[in-house]
Amino acid sequence: MQQYDDDLRQFEARGAPALPPAAEQGYVERDGARIWYSTYGAGAPVVLLHGGLGHSGNWGYQLAPLLDAGRRVVLIDSRGHGRSTRDERPYSYEVMASDVLAVADMLQLQKFAVVGWSDGACIGLVLANRAPERIAGVFFFACNMDPSGATEFEATPVIDRCFARHRKDYAELSATPDQFDDFVSAVSEMMSTQPNYSAGDLAEIRVPVAVVQAEKDEFIKWEHAQYLARSIPAADLIALEHVSHFAPLQRPDVFNGAMLAFLDKVLPTRT
């Protein structure tokens, strides 16, 4: 029977399920930073991009279903997050998209699908815009592509529990474990001003996109998700019921079902 963690009490206490040993893991040295990655399995590749303040371990409920579906899974800690380091420049979705391409180049991934959660979704659409020949499709969950799409922040117990987990994980994984508050400030500045895509920019994205919005999302307006789905030519809108911004942790079966169906459509494991 599926176990739910709607209030994120399990996540706060223990995090997501631990990832198994990777087939390969390491760092790509790029542009003043060391970008951590790990890979699992074989087959049609999918890159998982986590949300802001988090790290790749937050995908603990998604890895096994993807491997069971015959996927090669690549996890990347975004610049300055998790095990990855950063340079002195302000955070930028554009730079983080370039980091993803650097990892893909090193792993010789010619074409891959992206599953992005929150900030990771932004990075995925930047990749779709900048390198469409490399991107089979983007599963875009829970993010905005211009500042107007975000709701006014209001703290909740669920958000507080997620934040507490992020603080603990940062202390355990980061090369700068005592700088969490500075990290939050810098990432928050990026979130408040980026990305800033116009409707014309969105219309230039030609790869398949699933705009996925949770029924109870705490950060992103439903109207913005609708706008994205209208504005991106090859986009579909998918609503996830009974979950919020943290759906991959709260009800993995709901999230994973939509994710796997999209991946089967844009990058089948068998042709």
TAFENSUL-V772101 format. One record per backbone hydrogen bond with DSSP energy under -0.5 kcal/mol. NH is the residue of the N-H (numbers start at 1). CO is the residue of the C=O. E is the energy in kcal/mol with one decimal. If there is no record, write none. Layout:
# TAFENSUL-V772101
nh:NH co:CO e:E
nh:NH co:CO e:E
This chain:
# TAFENSUL-V772101
nh:4 co:2 e:-0.5
nh:5 co:250 e:-2.3
nh:8 co:5 e:-1.6
nh:12 co:8 e:-2.3
nh:13 co:9 e:-1.9
nh:14 co:10 e:-3.0
nh:15 co:10 e:-0.6
nh:15 co:11 e:-1.9
nh:23 co:39 e:-2.1
nh:24 co:39 e:-1.2
nh:26 co:37 e:-2.0
nh:28 co:35 e:-2.1
nh:29 co:27 e:-0.5
nh:30 co:28 e:-0.6
nh:30 co:33 e:-3.1
nh:33 co:30 e:-1.5
nh:35 co:28 e:-2.7
nh:35 co:33 e:-0.5
nh:36 co:34 e:-0.6
nh:37 co:26 e:-2.3
nh:38 co:75 e:-2.0
nh:39 co:24 e:-2.8
nh:40 co:73 e:-2.1
nh:44 co:70 e:-0.7
nh:46 co:72 e:-2.5
nh:47 co:113 e:-2.9
nh:48 co:74 e:-2.7
nh:49 co:47 e:-0.5
nh:49 co:115 e:-2.8
nh:50 co:48 e:-0.5
nh:50 co:76 e:-0.6
nh:54 co:51 e:-1.6
nh:58 co:55 e:-2.0
nh:59 co:56 e:-2.1
nh:60 co:57 e:-1.2
nh:62 co:59 e:-1.6
nh:63 co:59 e:-1.4
nh:66 co:62 e:-1.7
nh:67 co:63 e:-2.4
nh:68 co:64 e:-2.8
nh:69 co:65 e:-1.2
nh:70 co:67 e:-1.8
nh:71 co:66 e:-1.8
nh:72 co:44 e:-1.5
nh:73 co:40 e:-2.5
nh:73 co:71 e:-0.6
nh:74 co:46 e:-2.5
nh:75 co:38 e:-2.8
nh:76 co:48 e:-1.1
nh:77 co:36 e:-2.0
nh:78 co:76 e:-0.7
nh:80 co:85 e:-1.0
nh:81 co:78 e:-2.9
nh:84 co:81 e:-2.3
nh:85 co:34 e:-2.2
nh:96 co:92 e:-2.2
nh:97 co:93 e:-2.2
nh:98 co:94 e:-1.8
nh:99 co:95 e:-1.9
nh:100 co:96 e:-1.8
nh:101 co:97 e:-2.0
nh:102 co:98 e:-1.9
nh:103 co:99 e:-2.1
nh:104 co:100 e:-2.6
nh:105 co:101 e:-2.7
nh:106 co:102 e:-2.0
nh:107 co:103 e:-2.2
nh:108 co:105 e:-1.0
nh:109 co:104 e:-2.8
nh:110 co:108 e:-0.9
nh:112 co:134 e:-2.6
nh:113 co:45 e:-2.0
nh:114 co:137 e:-2.5
nh:115 co:47 e:-2.6
nh:116 co:114 e:-0.6
nh:116 co:139 e:-2.6
nh:117 co:49 e:-2.3
nh:118 co:116 e:-0.5
nh:118 co:141 e:-3.2
nh:120 co:117 e:-2.1
nh:121 co:118 e:-1.3
nh:122 co:118 e:-1.6
nh:123 co:119 e:-2.2
nh:124 co:120 e:-1.9
nh:125 co:121 e:-2.1
nh:126 co:122 e:-2.2
nh:127 co:123 e:-2.3
nh:128 co:124 e:-2.1
nh:129 co:125 e:-2.0
nh:130 co:126 e:-2.6
nh:131 co:127 e:-3.1
nh:134 co:131 e:-2.1
nh:135 co:131 e:-0.8
nh:136 co:112 e:-2.3
nh:136 co:134 e:-0.6
nh:137 co:112 e:-0.6
nh:138 co:208 e:-2.2
nh:139 co:114 e:-3.0
nh:140 co:138 e:-1.0
nh:140 co:210 e:-2.5
nh:141 co:116 e:-2.4
nh:141 co:139 e:-0.9
nh:142 co:140 e:-0.6
nh:142 co:212 e:-2.1
nh:149 co:146 e:-2.3
nh:150 co:147 e:-1.5
nh:151 co:219 e:-3.0
nh:160 co:156 e:-2.6
nh:161 co:157 e:-2.2
nh:162 co:158 e:-2.2
nh:163 co:159 e:-2.7
nh:164 co:160 e:-2.2
nh:165 co:161 e:-1.9
nh:166 co:162 e:-2.4
nh:167 co:163 e:-2.4
nh:168 co:164 e:-2.0
nh:169 co:165 e:-2.7
nh:170 co:166 e:-2.7
nh:171 co:167 e:-1.9
nh:172 co:168 e:-1.4
nh:173 co:169 e:-2.3
nh:174 co:170 e:-2.4
nh:177 co:174 e:-0.6
nh:179 co:176 e:-2.0
nh:183 co:179 e:-2.3
nh:184 co:180 e:-2.8
nh:185 co:181 e:-2.1
nh:186 co:182 e:-2.3
nh:187 co:183 e:-2.5
nh:188 co:184 e:-2.6
nh:189 co:185 e:-1.7
nh:190 co:186 e:-1.5
nh:191 co:187 e:-2.5
nh:192 co:188 e:-1.9
nh:193 co:189 e:-0.8
nh:193 co:190 e:-1.0
nh:194 co:190 e:-2.6
nh:197 co:145 e:-3.0
nh:202 co:198 e:-2.3
nh:203 co:199 e:-1.9
nh:204 co:200 e:-0.7
nh:204 co:201 e:-1.0
nh:205 co:202 e:-1.6
nh:206 co:204 e:-0.6
nh:208 co:136 e:-0.6
nh:209 co:234 e:-2.5
nh:210 co:138 e:-2.5
nh:211 co:209 e:-0.6
nh:211 co:236 e:-3.2
nh:212 co:140 e:-3.1
nh:212 co:210 e:-0.9
nh:213 co:211 e:-0.5
nh:213 co:238 e:-2.6
nh:215 co:240 e:-2.9
nh:216 co:243 e:-2.7
nh:217 co:214 e:-1.4
nh:221 co:149 e:-2.6
nh:225 co:221 e:-1.6
nh:226 co:222 e:-2.1
nh:227 co:223 e:-2.1
nh:228 co:224 e:-2.6
nh:229 co:225 e:-2.3
nh:230 co:226 e:-2.0
nh:231 co:227 e:-2.1
nh:232 co:228 e:-2.1
nh:233 co:231 e:-0.6
nh:234 co:205 e:-0.6
nh:235 co:232 e:-1.4
nh:236 co:209 e:-2.0
nh:238 co:211 e:-2.9
nh:240 co:213 e:-2.4
nh:241 co:239 e:-0.6
nh:243 co:240 e:-0.6
nh:247 co:244 e:-1.5
nh:249 co:246 e:-1.8
nh:250 co:246 e:-2.2
nh:251 co:247 e:-1.9
nh:254 co:251 e:-1.0
nh:255 co:251 e:-1.7
nh:256 co:252 e:-3.6
nh:257 co:253 e:-1.8
nh:258 co:254 e:-1.4
nh:259 co:255 e:-2.4
nh:260 co:256 e:-2.9
nh:261 co:257 e:-1.8
nh:262 co:258 e:-2.0
nh:263 co:259 e:-2.4
nh:264 co:260 e:-2.3
nh:265 co:261 e:-1.2
nh:266 co:262 e:-2.2
nh:267 co:263 e:-2.6
